[in-house]
Amino acid sequence: MAMYVYSTEGEPIGFLFETCIYDLEGTPLGRIVGSRVHRIDGSYAGEWFKEMVVDRPTARPRSIPPIVAPEPRTPPGTGTRRRVVVDYGYADSFQRLYEVTAFSQAAE
């Protein structure tokens, strides 16, 4: 059974395999290191919180060394919406995993 990544609205928007985060198409987007979520290029994207990637004001963002992107994975399916999602007051930052950053451009 896949561990899905959810939006703050409760919709499945990705999945985990080991410590890597993929979108629902199977494209690798980032990885989790502790509670921090980083893009493949090592730039900070958000915090891992209750199966979501969120923007937490108490976070201490920093960049880490890039990794070679893992192979795309076969998606586990679209998943199902969560029943009730508590509003924890954090903004969803999953879309940051798709952003091209100055950090990623410097790595090229």
VODOSE-320253 format. One record per residue (C-alpha): residue number from 1; residue in one letter; x negated, y, z. Coordinates in pm, whole numbers, plus 50000, padded with zeros to 5 digits. Each point is the difference from the previous one (the first is absolute). Layout:
! VODOSE-320253
SITE resi resn     u     v     w
SITE  NUM    A     X     Y     Z
...
END
This chain:
! VODOSE-320253
SITE resi resn     u     v     w
SITE    1    M 50000 50000 50000
SITE    2    A 49864 50340 49904
SITE    3    M 49946 50282 50242
SITE    4    Y 50165 50295 49833
SITE    5    V 49905 50365 50030
SITE    6    Y 50308 50217 50046
SITE    7    S 50080 50363 49936
SITE    8    T 50124 50205 50293
SITE    9    E 50344 49955 49840
SITE   10    G 49977 49623 50047
SITE   11    E 49942 49906 49635
SITE   12    P 49728 49745 49916
SITE   13    I 49734 50183 49795
SITE   14    G 49700 49770 50020
SITE   15    F 49852 49696 50168
SITE   16    L 49690 49891 50190
SITE   17    F 49756 49726 49921
SITE   18    E 49733 49968 50267
SITE   19    T 49904 50366 50061
SITE   20    C 50082 50132 49651
SITE   21    I 50317 50186 49909
SITE   22    Y 50159 49941 49660
SITE   23    D 50298 50161 49831
SITE   24    L 50295 49780 49901
SITE   25    E 49845 49951 49655
SITE   26    G 49695 49831 50161
SITE   27    T 49758 50291 49943
SITE   28    P 49745 50046 50282
SITE   29    L 50029 50348 50150
SITE   30    G 49810 50004 50327
SITE   31    R 49903 49825 50318
SITE   32    I 50063 50016 50370
SITE   33    V 49708 50051 50237
SITE   34    G 50123 50003 50359
SITE   35    S 50302 50229 49990
SITE   36    R 49869 50208 49708
SITE   37    V 50103 49949 49640
SITE   38    H 49745 50082 49730
SITE   39    R 50010 50001 49622
SITE   40    I 49770 49761 49815
SITE   41    D 49758 50293 49955
SITE   42    G 49975 50031 50380
SITE   43    S 50192 50327 50038
SITE   44    Y 50253 50024 50280
SITE   45    A 50370 49960 49911
SITE   46    G 50186 49965 50331
SITE   47    E 50060 49784 50304
SITE   48    W 50143 49647 50023
SITE   49    F 50303 50019 50229
SITE   50    K 50278 49742 50030
SITE   51    E 49945 49859 49648
SITE   52    M 49991 50350 49846
SITE   53    V 49729 50237 49877
SITE   54    V 50071 50330 50174
SITE   55    D 49853 50341 50065
SITE   56    R 49935 50020 50374
SITE   57    P 49891 50337 50139
SITE   58    T 49793 49828 50268
SITE   59    A 49792 49808 49745
SITE   60    R 49629 50058 49956
SITE   61    P 49961 49969 49623
SITE   62    R 49664 49923 49849
SITE   63    S 49871 49838 49685
SITE   64    I 49826 49663 49991
SITE   65    P 49782 49834 49734
SITE   66    P 50189 49888 49688
SITE   67    I 50057 49635 49912
SITE   68    V 50029 49820 49670
SITE   69    A 50371 49975 49924
SITE   70    P 50132 49651 50063
SITE   71    E 50172 49815 49718
SITE   72    P 50368 50079 49949
SITE   73    R 50226 49750 50176
SITE   74    T 50321 49838 49899
SITE   75    P 50274 50203 50171
SITE   76    P 50202 49811 50260
SITE   77    G 50330 50146 49876
SITE   78    T 50180 50323 50070
SITE   79    G 50084 49922 50363
SITE   80    T 50303 50124 50184
SITE   81    R 50079 50327 50167
SITE   82    R 49960 50023 50376
SITE   83    R 50327 50008 50191
SITE   84    V 49950 50310 50212
SITE   85    V 49692 50216 50001
SITE   86    V 49922 50216 50300
SITE   87    D 49884 50349 49909
SITE   88    Y 49664 50022 50175
SITE   89    G 49944 50352 49869
SITE   90    Y 49712 49909 49769
SITE   91    A 49997 50087 49630
SITE   92    D 49953 49717 49752
SITE   93    S 49654 50011 49840
SITE   94    F 50003 49681 49788
SITE   95    Q 49993 50207 49680
SITE   96    R 49657 50136 50101
SITE   97    L 49862 49657 49910
SITE   98    Y 50069 50084 49634
SITE   99    E 49828 50340 50007
SITE  100    V 49669 50063 49829
SITE  101    T 49777 50189 50239
SITE  102    A 49678 50196 49972
SITE  103    F 49846 49717 50204
SITE  104    S 50098 49744 49735
SITE  105    Q 49879 50221 49716
SITE  106    A 49660 50039 50170
SITE  107    A 49976 49619 50032
SITE  108    E 50036 49961 49622
END
